[in-house]
Amino acid sequence: MVLCLVLGATTVSIGAFPALLPEVGAAARLADWQLGAVAGAFGFARMLADVPVGLFITHHLARALRLVPLFLLAGAALLSGGGGFAALLVGRALLGAGHTLATLAGLTAILRHRAGRGLAASLAALELSAMLGVLAGAALISGLPRTIPWNVAFLVTCAPSLASLALLPTLLRLLPASEHAGARPLFARSDEATRARDGAPPAPRAPVVALLAGVAGAVIAMSYSTVEQFLVPIRGSREFGLDRLGIARLLMLGQAVDIVALLPLGMLADRRGAPPVLGGVLLTFALALGLLGFGGLPLMIAGCGLFGLGMAGWTLPLGVLRSVTPAGRVAWRTALYRVAVDGGVCLGPLLSGVLATRHGRVLPGVLIALLVTTGVALLVGIAVAPPSGGSGACVDGGSGSSAPSGG
């Protein structure tokens, strides 16, 4: 529960920034490609940080959690300081690095100590807390007076990050003693002590399963960032004349649907297995992207609802990946997976900005094709992984750890 509260507090500013994007571009006089670069810098920094953070978290989960508020507050201060293009880029990058620390630490805690039945629901609970934070950020922006400058409004939405700092001592006390590393390597791919304690055999090798999980995560991430960081804000303001309130409301619709669907979808994946549920989610996402990229305003509103339903499956690829990953290598494998995901988060708005002037419909069309192809591959059974809560390859060895479960 405390882990969920911490992650939720770190995502409030993420929900606020997209609605401010047109004002950021106007105030700093940014070209479309610069606007896309600022939006994409968040994902680019996460992508670069994923591998070193994953290697660091293998033995230093508690230390990683201590660094989260420092990165977030430094990034918020720089981004809202009224600087030019370079300052905006660096500020967004610091926020991305801080969010990488928070996300990988939270996912590692759950994947390492909550494997077995209920894993998908626990991952969904963690994602639910993050989405509640995103929704709170969009709601906060929509409720602030429109006369407030964008950078002041953004600073207001960053204030909840201080809550993560206040909750940190409680969270650290809940972590098992094994996560408070002593003299251990600073960076490592595998925690042999965890593998020996679990006493579990290595997970079966299933490269196709792992590959499809990575592809699904990357395509979902690129579609998400394209929609939230560029397509809805820019198309909404330029084609439909929406201001920050209208854009925030569109984004809040998708976030509200995501929140409602997260836990039911996680429980369904625990019962039926993650691959077929993930396949259906990808097809839903493809339909949503079609409506958002090519429809009028009424269809765009409907697309935001389906977009939220698709985003409710954000954590399902991790359930597939965990079924073929030993506990001692969870941090490393999750970091590699997050490289694909954060690469998608970066490329979505960046490519959207580059293609916006003459080829604005190309990227949504390509993403729709990828979503449909991957979804059909999962549904027809090219790779059938065991349910994330079923035969789990590496179930926690009954050590009674008090690590937060995400629920």
Residue pairs with C-beta under 8 A, 6 or more apart in sequence:
1 404
1 407
2 167
2 170
2 171
2 174
2 404
3 106
3 109
3 110
3 126
3 171
3 174
3 404
3 405
3 406
4 125
4 126
4 128
4 129
4 404
4 406
4 407
5 129
5 163
5 167
6 65
6 68
6 102
6 106
6 164
6 167
6 168
6 171
7 102
7 103
7 106
7 126
7 129
7 130
7 133
8 129
8 130
8 132
8 133
8 136
9 133
9 160
9 161
9 163
9 164
9 167
10 68
10 72
10 98
10 99
10 102
10 130
10 133
10 161
10 164
11 99
11 130
11 131
11 133
11 134
11 137
12 133
12 134
12 136
12 137
12 140
12 157
12 158
12 160
12 161
13 72
13 76
13 95
13 137
13 154
13 157
13 158
13 160
13 161
14 42
14 95
14 99
14 133
14 134
14 137
15 133
15 134
15 135
15 136
15 137
15 138
15 139
15 141
15 157
15 251
15 255
16 137
16 138
16 140
16 141
16 153
16 154
16 157
17 137
17 154
17 229
18 39
18 138
18 228
18 229
18 232
18 233
18 247
18 251
19 138
19 141
19 142
19 233
19 244
19 245
19 247
19 248
19 251
20 141
20 150
20 153
20 154
20 244
21 35
21 39
21 229
21 230
21 233
21 234
22 233
22 234
22 237
22 244
22 247
23 150
23 244
24 30
24 35
24 38
24 88
24 150
25 34
25 35
27 149
27 150
27 151
28 34
28 84
28 85
28 88
30 38
30 85
30 88
32 353
32 354
32 356
32 357
33 353
33 354
34 85
34 353
35 234
35 353
36 230
36 349
36 350
36 351
36 352
36 353
36 354
36 356
37 85
37 89
37 350
37 353
38 85
38 88
38 89
38 92
39 92
39 225
39 229
39 230
39 349
39 350
39 353
40 225
40 229
40 345
40 346
40 347
40 348
40 349
40 350
40 353
41 88
41 89
41 92
41 93
41 96
41 346
42 92
42 93
42 95
42 96
42 99
42 229
42 345
42 346
43 96
43 221
43 225
43 342
43 343
43 344
43 345
43 346
43 347
43 348
43 349
44 93
44 96
44 342
44 346
44 350
45 92
45 93
45 94
45 95
45 96
45 97
45 100
46 96
46 97
46 99
46 100
46 103
46 338
46 342
46 345
46 346
47 338
47 339
47 342
47 343
47 345
47 346
49 96
49 97
49 100
49 101
50 100
50 104
50 335
50 336
50 338
50 339
50 342
51 335
51 336
51 339
52 187
53 64
53 100
53 101
53 104
53 335
54 104
54 331
54 332
54 334
54 335
54 336
54 338
55 187
55 188
55 189
55 331
55 332
55 335
56 63
56 64
56 186
56 187
57 64
57 104
57 105
57 108
57 331
57 335
58 187
58 188
58 189
58 190
58 191
58 331
58 332
59 181
59 184
59 185
59 186
59 188
59 191
60 181
60 184
60 186
61 105
61 108
61 109
61 175
61 179
61 181
61 331
62 172
62 175
62 179
62 180
62 181
63 181
64 101
64 104
64 105
65 101
65 102
65 105
65 168
65 171
65 172
66 168
66 172
67 98
67 101
68 98
68 101
68 102
68 105
68 164
68 168
69 98
69 161
69 162
69 164
69 165
69 168
70 98
71 94
71 95
71 97
71 98
71 101
72 94
72 95
72 98
72 99
72 102
72 158
72 161
72 164
73 158
73 161
73 162
74 94
74 98
75 91
75 92
75 93
75 94
75 95
75 96
75 97
75 98
76 91
76 95
76 154
76 155
76 158
76 161
77 91
78 87
78 90
78 91
78 94
79 87
79 88
79 91
79 92
79 94
79 95
79 151
79 154
80 91
80 151
80 152
80 154
80 155
80 158
81 87
81 91
81 151
82 151
83 91
96 342
100 338
100 342
102 164
103 338
104 331
104 334
104 335
104 338
106 126
106 406
107 123
107 126
107 318
107 334
108 330
108 331
108 334
109 175
109 179
109 403
109 404
109 406
110 119
110 122
110 123
110 126
110 404
110 405
110 406
111 119
111 123
111 318
111 322
111 325
111 327
111 330
111 334
112 194
112 327
112 330
112 331
112 396
112 403
113 176
113 396
113 401
113 403
113 405
114 122
114 396
114 403
114 405
114 406
115 322
115 327
115 392
115 394
115 395
115 396
116 389
116 392
116 395
116 396
117 270
117 389
117 390
117 392
118 270
118 389
118 405
118 407
119 270
119 319
119 322
119 388
119 389
119 392
120 266
120 267
120 269
120 270
120 274
120 315
120 316
120 319
120 388
120 389
121 263
121 266
121 267
121 270
121 407
122 266
122 405
122 406
122 407
123 266
123 315
123 318
123 319
123 406
124 262
124 263
124 265
124 266
124 267
124 312
124 315
125 262
125 263
125 266
125 405
125 406
125 407
126 315
126 406
127 262
127 314
127 315
128 259
128 262
128 263
129 406
131 255
131 258
131 259
131 262
131 311
132 259
133 160
134 255
135 252
135 255
135 256
135 259
136 160
137 157
138 248
138 251
138 252
138 255
139 248
139 252
140 156
140 157
141 153
141 157
141 244
141 248
142 244
142 245
142 248
142 249
142 252
144 153
144 156
146 243
146 244
146 245
148 156
171 404
172 180
174 402
174 403
174 404
175 402
175 403
175 404
176 399
176 401
176 402
176 403
178 193
178 194
178 197
178 401
179 403
189 329
189 332
190 328
190 329
190 332
191 327
191 328
191 329
191 331
192 328
193 328
194 327
194 328
195 326
195 327
195 328
195 329
197 397
197 399
198 326
198 327
198 328
198 394
198 395
198 396
198 397
199 397
200 326
200 327
200 393
200 394
200 395
200 397
201 393
202 326
202 393
203 323
203 324
203 325
203 326
203 393
203 394
204 324
204 393
205 324
206 323
206 324
206 383
206 385
208 382
208 383
209 275
209 320
209 321
209 323
209 324
209 383
209 385
210 320
210 321
210 324
211 383
212 275
212 320
212 374
212 377
212 378
212 382
212 383
213 317
213 318
213 320
213 321
213 337
214 317
214 321
214 336
214 337
214 340
215 340
215 370
215 374
216 278
216 282
216 316
216 317
216 320
216 374
216 378
217 317
217 318
217 337
217 340
217 341
217 344
218 340
218 341
218 343
218 344
219 282
219 344
219 367
219 370
219 371
219 374
220 282
220 285
220 310
220 311
220 313
220 314
220 317
220 341
220 344
220 371
221 340
221 341
221 342
221 343
221 344
221 345
221 348
222 344
222 345
222 347
222 348
222 367
223 285
223 289
223 310
223 344
223 348
223 367
223 371
224 311
224 314
224 344
224 345
224 348
225 344
225 345
225 346
225 347
225 348
225 349
226 289
226 348
226 349
226 351
226 352
226 363
226 364
226 367
227 254
227 288
227 289
227 292
227 307
227 348
228 251
228 254
229 348
229 349
229 352
230 348
230 349
230 352
230 353
230 356
231 292
231 293
231 352
231 364
232 247
232 250
232 251
232 292
232 300
232 304
233 247
234 352
234 356
235 292
235 293
235 300
236 242
236 246
236 247
236 250
236 300
237 243
237 247
240 246
240 297
240 300
242 250
250 300
250 301
250 304
251 304
253 301
253 304
253 305
253 308
254 304
254 305
254 307
254 308
254 311
255 308
256 308
257 304
257 305
257 306
257 307
257 308
257 309
257 312
258 308
258 309
258 311
258 312
259 308
261 308
261 309
261 312
262 312
265 277
265 281
265 312
265 313
265 316
266 315
268 277
269 277
269 278
269 316
269 319
269 387
269 388
270 387
270 388
270 389
271 387
272 387
273 384
273 385
273 386
273 387
273 388
273 390
274 316
274 317
274 319
274 320
274 323
274 385
274 387
274 388
275 320
275 378
275 381
275 383
275 384
275 385
276 378
276 379
277 313
277 316
278 313
278 316
278 317
278 320
278 375
278 378
279 374
279 375
279 376
279 377
279 378
279 379
280 375
280 379
281 309
281 310
281 312
281 313
281 316
281 375
282 310
282 313
282 371
282 372
282 374
282 375
282 378
283 371
283 372
283 375
283 376
283 379
284 306
284 309
284 310
285 306
285 307
285 310
285 311
285 313
285 371
286 367
286 368
286 371
286 372
286 375
287 303
287 306
288 303
288 304
288 305
288 306
288 307
288 309
288 310
289 303
289 307
289 364
289 367
289 368
289 371
290 303
290 364
290 368
291 299
291 300
291 302
291 303
291 306
292 300
292 303
292 304
292 307
292 364
293 361
293 364
293 365
293 368
294 361
294 364
295 302
295 303
317 337
318 334
318 337
319 388
320 385
320 388
321 333
321 334
321 337
322 330
322 388
322 392
322 393
322 394
323 385
323 386
323 387
323 388
323 391
323 392
323 393
324 385
324 393
325 333
325 393
325 394
326 393
326 394
327 394
327 396
348 363
351 363
352 360
352 363
355 362
355 363
377 383
386 392
386 393
